[in-house]
């Protein structure tokens, strides 16, 4: 009986979380009411309050779950030394592809500032640890390693936002490979060879020279 109840609780909470994500993308967060969420989830208001005190708690629970799952994946991944910079980006892009709606909220002004900061800080810390094990070019010896880590983390998250806005025009594997190329070239290091499975069969991964013009077009007020 306990297992049955647990499954019902999980199902109800998932219905509410999914309804919230859909509505935020459609209408924004501020204008949503509890009734909007329960109507979309097809559950009663009393049921909602059995699980969450308000919509803020529901939003935070969803985003916390997504961030915790991502951090666990990143910590579990162990890229080979030949991929010192961008190898950890593939688990991120894959996770974003599987949780598109929550990331659209998390990485926008509609999400939780504290959670977004936690995500950035954690990713930057892991990037810094990876960089400390890598052979960086001499040109970077005068740049604090934490600055390089923040630079790469910011670029990676901005690329994720652009990817979401473009409707995932490229696969997670393609985005990870492009980020790695950009990161390696930006730091003045030699990009490692592509490992088997990094690109999808029968597809060509755009080169760096093809990617930059597309990103440039997204910049407001560009000359």
N, C-alpha and C positions, 0 to 999 in steps of 0.2 A: 504493500500500500504506500509506503514511504517513497519508493522509487516512482510510482505512478504520480504522486503528488509533485515530486521534484520535476518530473517531465512536464507536467502541466504548468508549473511555475516558470520553467525555462521557456516553454512555448509562448506563454502570455507575455513575458518580458521581451521576447524576440519580436512578437507582433507589435508591441508598443515601440520598440527601438526602430524597427523598420518603417513604421508609420511616421515617426518623427523625422527620420532622414528624408523620406520621400517629400514630406510637406515642407521641410526647410528648403530643399532644392527648388520646389515649385513656387513657394510663396515667401520664403524668408522666415527667420525664427521669431522675431519680435511680435509679429501679428498673430501667432498661433495661440489657440486656447486649448485647454485640456479636452474640451468637447471635440475640437477638430481632430485631435490625436486619437481619442477613443472611437470616434466615428470611423476614421480610416482603418483602425485596427480591429474594428467590430467587437469591441469589449465595452463593458459598462464603466461609468465614472467611478463607482464604488470599487470595482476591480483595479482600476488604475491606482487608487489611493492605498490599496493593499500592498502595492509594490514600490510606489514612489510618492514623495511628498508634493512634488511639483514638476513642471516640465524641465526646470534647470537640473534637478537631480537625475531625471531621465537622460538628458543630453550628456551630462557628465559621466554617467554610467556607461553609455555607449562609447564615448570617446576614450575613456580609461581602458575599456576592454580592447579597443583597436590598438592603442599605443602599447599596452602591455604585451599583446601578442606580437607586435612588430619587434619590440625590444628583445623578446625571447628568441625570435628568429635570427635577429642580427647577432646575438650573443652565441647562438648555436652554430652559426656559419663560421667556417675556418678556411678563408681563401688561401691558396698557395702563395709562397713568397714572390712568385713571378708576377703576381697581381697586387702590388703594394697599395695602390691608390683607390681604384674604382670598383674592386671586386665585390665589395659589400653592397653595392648599389642594386644588384640584381634581386636579392631578397626583398628590398624595399619596393622596387617597381612591381614585383610579383604580388606583394601584399596589397599594394595600392589597387592593382587590377582586380583583386578579389574583394576589395572593400571600397569601391569607388565613391559611394555616397558619403560615408563617414569622413573620408579624406577631403572631399570637397568642402565639408563643413569645418573640419579641423584646421585646414590650411587657409581658411578665409576669415574675414572679420566676424563671421557668424559663430565661430567656434570658441573654445575656451582658451583664453590667453595663457593661463597657467599651464594647461596641458600642451599647448603648442611650444611654449618655452621649454618644458620638460623634454619634449621630443627633440628639439634642436640641441639642447644641452647634452642629452644622452648620446645622440648621434655624433656630436662634435667630440665628445670624450672618447668614443670608440674610434673615431677617425684619427684622433691624436695618438692613441695607443698604437694604431696600425702604422702611422707615419714614423713613430719612434723606432720601429723595427725595420723600416725601409731605408734603402740607400738613396738619399736625396741629393740633387746636384749642389755643387758648391755655392751656386748663386743664392741658395736659400739658407745658407748657414747664418746669415745676419738677420733672418726673419724668425721671430719666435715661433716655435712649432704650433702653439695654440692658435696663432693668427692664421697659419696655413690651414689648420683643421677647420676653423670657422669659415674661412674662404671657401673651402671645398664643400662643407655642409650647406652653406647658404646657396651655392650654385646648384647643388643637388636638389634641394627642396624647391628652389625656383623652377628647375626643370620639371619636377613632378607636377607643380601647379600648372605649368604650360601644357604638359601632357594631358592633364585632366580637362583643361579648357579645349584642347584640340579633339577631344573625344577618343583618345587612345589611338591616334593614327598609326603609331608604331607599336610593336610588341614590347613586352617587358624586357626580353632578351636584347632587342635592338636598342632600346633606350639605355640599358646598362652599358652596352658596348660603346654607344656614342658618348655617354658621360665619361667612360674610362679614357677614350681617345682625347676628349677635351681636357680632362684633368691632367693626363700625362703631358700633353703638349703645353698646357698652361703653366705647368711646373718645370718645363724644360727637360723632362725625362723622356726616355724612349718608350713608346707604347708597346706593350707586350703582344705577342702573337695571339690571334683569336683561338680560343680553345674550341674543340668539337662541341657542338650543341649550343654555342653562344648565339648563332644566327638560325633563323627558321629555314627549313629546307625550301629551296626555290625562291628565296627572297634575297634582295640585295640590301645590305645595311647602308644607309646614306653616309657619305663621307663627311668629314668635319666642314669642308668648304660648302657642302650642300645644306648643312644644318644651320650654320650661323645666319645666313640670310633669312631663314624662316623665323628664327628667334628674334632677329633684329626688327622684323616687321611688327612684332608684338609690343615693342617699346613705345609708350605714349610720348608724343611730342618729338619723335626722332626727326633729324634733319632730312 
